[in-house]
C-alpha cells in the first residue's frame, strides 16, 4: 500500500482493527460461554466513516470511476474523499479475463498510459477463427468486430493492479481484503453506503476471540462495480426492480489456463478463437480463445453458455477435452501449465442491461452487463461506464446537488460509444440462444454481409439460464475421458494453480435457502448438476444412510465464479462474501 493521507490513515486504522484481537471483546468472550440465548456481538454498533463517493469493487470499472473523480476535483472545486473496497486480498487478486484489451477507454482516461508504464506490451498481430471437428480445424471468416488491430493481449490482473497504483497516486483510498457484505439504506429507502463484513465468526456461527464488527462506509453516492453477479448488485436489482424492463441476463462460464510453451511454438501477438468441438450440441453455445501473450506465455480458455440444457454436461471437462484437439495439443506439447481460474460473465448484451441508477447509487461495469459478445471483450465498456458515472457525479456535486442521485448517468451512457458498441451487435448472441448453433452462425453471416446492426428488429432472451436445464432422465449422459496429467488435469490438481484459499473456521459463504431441495430436486431430478457445472469441485454428493445422498459443500475450494448462484435450477444457492481476502489469488490472469 502506498503512502497514506491523514484521512486514509484514520480509516485504515479502524479497518485494521477487524484483523486483530480486540481486548475488550476478548475479555468479554473469555468471561462467557456463548449459547443461542447469549447476546450476539454481531449486533454491536459499528464504526463509521464518511466519504464523498464509495466504490464497491476494485476492478477496471471501479478504478476508472475513482480515477476520473479525482481528475475532476478541480472542476468541482473541492477535494473528494473517494473510497474503493475490494474483497480480494489485493487489487487484481480476483480478476480473470482472456484478455485482449481494446484501449479506447484507457486512451481517454490516461492518455499518457505508455509513459506511465502500463502493462500493455503485446499488440495483437494476427486474428483467426476456426470451426473445430474432432480432428480438423476449418477456417471461418471474421466479422468486423472480431478484428483486433490496435488491441493488446494483456493480463487484466496486471492492468488492474497498475490502475490501482494510478488511483492511489491521485489520492483514492483503496482497501483490499474488505468485502462489502451489506448495503445500507436510510429511512426513505435510499442507499447511504455499505458495511464491510464482520470477521472472527466460527463455523458454528458464533463469534470467536478474534471477532470484530465490520465498518460502515457512508457516502451520498455509492457505485457498485462488483463484476458479474455481484452479491450486493443482486440485492439492489431485487430491491429496486432494476430488471423490470429488460430481458433476463444471459451468462457464460469462462475457464482459463496460462501455459508456458516451447519458444519455437510461441507466436507473440497471435489471437485464435474457435467454436464447435468438443461441444457439438447444436443448442449449446461454446467456444475457445488462445492468446500468445509474452515471455512464451499463452492464455488458453474455454467459455460455455449457461443456458445449456443437458445436466450431464461439465464445462470444466469440456475445457480439458478441448486441449486434446490436434491444433491445441501441438501448441501445448512440452509446455508447462502455470495458472488456472474461472469466472462467470454476462452475455445478455444490450437487451439485458437493467436500470442503472437508483436513489443513492448506480451500477457500473460488468455487473451491469456491458460485454460485447462478438468482440469477446467488455473491459473497455466497463471502464467507460465508470468514467461516465464519475462525470455525472462531478456535475451533480458542482451544482451542490446532495440528493444522492446520479441524475443523468444512464442518459449519458446511452449517448456514448458504449451504447453504439453494444447496439450494433445486439442480435448476435440472442440468435445463438434462440436458433441454436447453426442458426446463430447463419445470422452472424447475414449481420456481417448485409445487416451490420441496422436491422429494424431486436431479438430477445426468452427465459433465465437456470430454467433451460432438462431432467437427467431426458438427457443423454456424457462420459468424459480421464485426464492424462499432461494436457488435461483433474479439478483439484488445477485448483492448486489458482491460489484459492479460505479460512476453514468460518460459516460457509455458499448458502442453501432450502437444504432439502439439494436431494429432493437437484439430485433426484437432475442428477446433481452442481457437481458438474462448478469448475472448482465445491459441490459433492456422498452416500447418506437416511436420504440415499447428501450434498457436501467444499466452500474452501470456491473460485468466486458465481456459476452456482446463476445456474442452480431452483435458485436455491446464494453466494455471499466470505471473510476478507478469501478466494483466488490470481497472479497473471
N, C-alpha and C positions, 0 to 999 in steps of 0.2 A: 504494500500500500504506500502511496506517495505521501508527501508532507501533508499534514492535516491542519486546516484552519481552526480557529478557536471554536466556531460553531460545530464543526465536524468532530473535533476532539471531545466536545461535550456529549454529542450523540453517540459517538463510538464508545466512549467510556460507559455509557448507560447500556448499550447493546452488549458490550463485552461482559457485563455482569451476568448475562444469561449463559456464559460459558464457564463461570467459576462458581464455587460453593458460597452461597450467601450465608454468613454466620448466623444471622437472626433466624432464617428459615431452618438452617441445620440444627440449631438449638431446639427449635420447636419440634422438628421431626424426631430428634433423639429422645425427646421427653414424652413422645406419644406414639402409640401404635395405631396405624390407620385402619379403620374399619369402614364399612359402607356408610355408617352413620356419623363418622367423624367429619369435621369441617374440611371442605375441599379447598386447598390453597389455590386452585385454578380460578377461584372467584375473587382472589385478591386484586386490589387496584393495580393497574399497570402504569409504568412510567409513560410520559407523553412528551412529544416534541413536535414543533410546528415548522412547516416548510411552505414555500410558495407553490411548489409542484412536487408531488411524489410520483415516481415511475416504478411500476412493478414489472421486473424483468430486465436483465442486463444483456439482452441480445441486440442485434443490429438496429431494430426499430426503436427500442427504448433508449439506447445510447445516442442514436441520431437525434431523437427528440431532445435529450438532455443537452447535447452539444449545441443544437440550434437555439434553444432557450438561452443559454449563456452567451451565444453570439449576439442575441437580440437585446441584451441588458441595456445597452446604451440607448437603443430606440425607446425602451420602456421608461428609462430614466431612474432606475433603481437596480441594486444588486439583488439577484434572485437566489434564494436557497432552493436548490434542486437536489432531490434525493433519489437514488436508484437502489432498490433492494433486489437481490438475486439469490435464488435458492441453491444454486451450485456453490461448491466450496470456493471457487474463484471464478472470475469472469471468463467465459468460454468453456467451462468445465462440462456444461450440458448442451453445448452447441454441436449439432451434427447436420451436415448438408453435403451435397455432391462434391465440390460445388464449382460451377462456372459462374463467375460473378460479372454481371453487367454493371459497369462503373458509373452509370448515368447519375444516380443519386449521390454517390460519393464525389463525383466531379462538382456537383452543386454545393455539397456540404463543406467539403475541404478541398478546394481546387488545387492546393499545393500538396496533395497527398504523396506525390512522389518524393518531394523534398523532405516530407515528414517520415519517410521510410516506411510507408505502408507495405504490408506483406503481400503485394501483388506483383509477383516476379515472373509468372509464366503466362504469356499471352497465347490464347488458343490459335493454333496454326492450321488445323485441318478438322473437318467435320465429316462424319459418315453415319449412315443409318442402315441397319440390316434387319431383315426378317429371318429368324432362325428356324430351321428344321433341326432334327436331332443331330445331323452331321454336316449340314450345309449352312452357309450364311449368304442370303440373297440380298444384294444391294437394293435400297429403295431411294427414290428421290427425296430431297429435303425441301420442306416448305420454308418460306422466308423466315419465320420465327425461329427456325432451328439452326440458322447460321450464326456462328459465334465470333465473327471477325470483330476485333476490338474488345472482346471479353477476356477474362483472366481465370485460369484454373487456380483455385486457392484452397487453403484450409479455412473454412469460415470461422473456426475456433480461433485461429491466429488473427484473422481480421478483427474479430470481436474483441480480443484482448488489446489489440492496437487501438481500437476505438475507445476502449475503456481508459487507456492512458491519455488519449486526447481529451476525453471528458474530464478526467481528474486534473489535467493541466489547466483547464478552464475554470476549475473550482467546483465541479459537480461532486457531490458526496455519494460515494459508492460503497455499499455494504454487502459483499458476497457472503453466502452462508446464512442468510436470514430470510427464509421464505415468508411471503405474505400468506398467512393462514386464514385471515378473516377480513372481510370488507366491513368498514364501519359506516354507519348511517346516522343522520340526525333525526329529530322527531318528525321532520317533514318527509323523510324518505330519501334525502339526497346523500350521496357518498361524501364523506368527510375525511377519508383516508383509509389506512389499513392497519392491522395489527400483525406483528411478527409472531411466529409460533412459540408456544411455551417449550422449555427444554427441561430435561430431567424427569420425564414421566416413564415409569417402568412398563413392561409388557402387560402387567396386571392392571394398568390404568391408574395406578396410584403414584403420587409424587415421591421421588427419591430424595436422598440428602442433597443432591446437586440441583434440585428443582429451582427454576426461576421463571417468573411470568414473562410473556412476550412484551413487546413495547408498542405503544400506539404512535403512529406517524400521521399527523393531521396535515391537511392542505386544502385550499379552496378547489384545487383540481388534482385528480389522480388519473394518470394514464396507465392502462393495463396493456402490457406488452409481453404477455406470458408465452407466446407461441401457440402452436396448435393444441386445442382442447385444454387450455389453462383452467385450473381449478377455480380461481376467482372469476375468470371470464364466464365460465359455465353458470356460476351463480347469478352473475349480473344479467346474462341473457334471459335466464328464467324469471328473475325478479321484475325486470322492466319489459319483458316480452319483446326483446330486440329482434327476434327471428319471426315475428308475426307476419311480416310482409316479404319474406324471402323464401327461396326453396330450401329444403333440408341440405345441410352441409354434406359434401361428399369427402371421403378420406382415402388415403393410401397408407400402407406401412412400408417405410423405406429402411432397408438394411444396408450397411456399408462396411467394407473392409479396406484397410490400407495395406498394400503389399510393397515390399522392396523387391524389384525384379532384376534379372540379369542386365547389365549395362547394354549388351547388344540387342536386347528386346525393348529397351526404353526409347520412346519417341516423344521428346518434350513438346507439349502443346497439343498432342493428339486427343481428339474428342470422338468417342464412339458410343452410339446408342443402339439398342436392339429391342425388338418385340418378337412375339412368337414363342418358340420352345424355351423352357420346358412347360410353360402353362399354355396348352393349346386348346383349352376350353374356350369355345367361341363366345361365352358370356362373361368371361373374366378378363379384366384388363391387367396386364403385367408387362414390365419392360426393365431394361438394364441400362447402366451407364458405366463407361470406363474412361477415366481421365488420367493422362500422363502428366504428372504434376511437376516435381522437381527432385533432384538427387536420387534418380531411379525409383521414385515412389509413384505408385499408381493407385488411384482411388477407384474401387470397383464396387458397384452396388446394384441392388435389385428392389423394385417397387411393385407391390401388388395392391390393386384397388380393393378396398374393404367392403365393396358391395358384392363380393363373390358369394356364390350360392352353396357350394359344397362344404359341409362342415368337416370333412376329412382332409381338406386342403391345409397344408402347413406352409405359410410364406417363407419361413426360415429354411425348411427343407428344399423348397423350390430354388431358393438362392444357392444353397450348397450344390444342388444338382446342376444348376446353370453353369457353374465353374468347370464342369466336365465337358462342356461343348468344345470341340476341337479348336476353335478360334481362341477361346479363353484359356483352355488348358495349356496351349502352346505358349501363351504370354506368361502364365504363372509358373510354368515348369522351372524348377530350380530356384524359385523365389522364396521369400520369407514373409508370412503374414505378421503385421505389426500391430494393427488395431482393429477393433470391431465395435459396432454400435448400431442402434436402431432408433427410429423416430417416426411417429405418425405425421402426416402432412395434409393440409386442407387442399382438396382438389375440386371443390364445387364451382369455383370461378365466380364471375360477376353475379349470377343469379342467386348465389348462396351467401352473399355478404349481408350481414344483419344491419340494423340501425346501429350507427357507430357512436353517437353521443347520447348522454343521459345526464340527469342532474348530478353535477359534481365530478364528471369524468368522461372518458372516452376509451374506445378500443382502438389500438393501433397494431400494425404489424401482422404477422402470420396468424395470430389469434383471431383476427377478423376475417382472414382468408384472401390474401392478395397474390397467391401463387398463379403464375401463368403456366398452365399445364403443358401446352405445346412447346413453349420455350424451355420447360423444365427448370425454371428459376423463378424466385419470388423475392429474394433479398433486396433487390433494387426497389421494388414496390413497397416492401415493408419499411425500408429506411425513409423513403419519400413520404409515406403516410405519417411517420413520426415527425418529420420536418414540417409537414403541413399543419399537424396538430399544434406543434410548438408555435408556429406563426399565428395561428388563430388565438392561442392563449396570450401571446405577446400583445396582440392588438386589443384583446379584452382588458388586459392589465393596464395598458396605456390609457384606455378610456375609463380607467378606475372602475371597471365592472367586476364586482366581487360576488357575483351571483352564483359562481361555481358552474357556469355553463360554457362549454366550448362551442360558442354560438354557431359559427359558420364553417367548422371543420369539415363536415360532410359535404357541404356545398362546394367548398374549395377543392376537395378531393375529386369531386365529380367533374370539375373543370380542368383537372390536371392531366398530365400524360399517364398517370397510373390508370385512370378510368379508360383512356383510349387503348392502353396496352391490353387491358382485360376485355374491353368491349369487342375488339376485332376477333378474338378467339373464343367468344362466349359459348359458341355452339359445338366446339370440337369435343370436349370431354363429355357433354350430355349425349352426343351422337354415339360414342362408345357405350355409355351406360344404357341407352335406350335401344340401340340397334345391334349391339354386340361387336365383336372384333372386326368382322368383315364390313359391316355397315359403317363402323367408325372410320375404317381405312378409306372406304369409298367417299364418305362425307369429307374427310380431310383432303382427299384429292380434288373434290369439287371446290372446296374452300380455296385451295392453292391455285387452281386454274381459273375459276370464274367468280366465286362469291366474295372472297377476300374480306369477310366480316361485314359486308354491306347488305346481307340478306335482310328482308323486312320482317323476319320472324326470330323468335328466341325459343330455343328448346329448353326443356325444364327437367329437373330431377324429381322423379315422382315420389320417392319414399326414402327414409333414412337407411343407411347401410346395414344396420343391425337387423332390419326386417327382411333382408334378402335371403337369409340363411334358411335352407330347407332341412327337414328332418333327415337324420342319418340313414334311415331305412329307405329313403327315396333317392339317395345319392350314391354314386359309385365310390367304393373305397379305394384309396390311393396307397400303394405300397412304395415306400421310399427306400433307396439303397442305403446301406450303412456308409458312413463317412470313411474315407481312406486315410485320414490323418495327414495327407499331403496337400490336396487341393480343397477337400471338404472336411468339416470338423463338427463334432457334436456341440450342442449349445453350451454346456458347462466349460468345455475347453475354450471356446471362443469368448465366453464371458470373462475369462481371466484377462483378456486383452482390452476390456472396456474400462478397467479400473473401478468398477462399481462397488460400492460399499455402503452399508447402513449399520448403525448401532443396533445390535440384536436385542438389547433390552429396552424396547420402546413398543408402543402399540403399532400393529400393522397399519401402514398408510393406505393399503388397499382394502376397502371395506365392502362387505356384502350387506345390502339393505335387508335381504331376507335369506339367511343362510340355507334354509330348506330348499330353495329353488335350485341350488347347485346340483343336487341329486335328482330331485323330482322333475326338473325341466332340462337343465343342461346335459346331465348325464343320460337320463332315460330317453330323451327325445333326440338329442343332438350329439351323443357320444362324447361329451366333454370337449367342445371345440376350443375352450380357453387353453387347454393343454397343448394345442397346436398353433393357435394364432399368436400366442405370446412368444416373442423372439428371445426370451431370457430364461425360460424354464421356471417361471414363477408359479404356475398352476399345475398341480399334480393330483391325479385321482389314485387313491390307495384303497386296498380292501378294508372293509369295515364289517364287523360281525352283525351289527344292528341293521344297517341300511344297504349292505352289499358293497357300497362305495362311499368314500368320503373325500371331499376336496381339501387338499393341503395347500396353503398359500405361502410360498417361499419368498416373502416380501424383500428379503435381503438381496435377492437377485435382480430386483427391478431396475430397468434402464430408463424409467420415466417416459416411455414412448407413448403412453396413453391408449394403446390399441385395445386393451381390455375394457376401458371406460367407453370406448366407441362401439366395439363390435358385439359386446355381450347381448344376447338375443332378447333378454327381458330388461336390459338396462339396470341390472342388479349390482354391478361392480362400480364403485365410486373411488376414483383416485383422489387422495388428499395429500397434502405436503407432509413429508416426514421431518424429523429434526434437521435443522440447517446443516448443509454440507453433504447430506446423504445423496446417493445416486451415483451416476457415472462420473469418471474423471477423465474426460476425453482430452488428449494432448494435441492431436493433429487432425481432428475430424471436421 
